[in-house]
């Protein structure tokens, strides 16, 4: 398990509610398979994935999770 703050660009993660996220090049760039997460104004951590996350893919390689 890792947190959103520990995620690296390109990581694919699964949160506790079953949503799959991918981190972009910046710590505030997140997308789901429904599309990018949009926001207005300053980024807030609550806009992205929360809690313990299961790392699914890093550097294009499937992780054991």
Phi, psi and omega in degrees: 000142175226173176252167178302324180293337180270351182292146178255157177307133179091347179298143174247126187230153177245128178266174184297336180270004176089012178270132178265130183239152170231132179275137176271195185290339178246158182296343180256009177259103178232147174220156173245178179285355173274348179132180180295153176275118180268147177206157177238138180082197183296145177293139175237136183305331181292348178284335183259193181294148184240154173072200179287134183240145176266122179283118182265317183220135173222132181056034177077008182244132178296135179262158181289339177068000000 
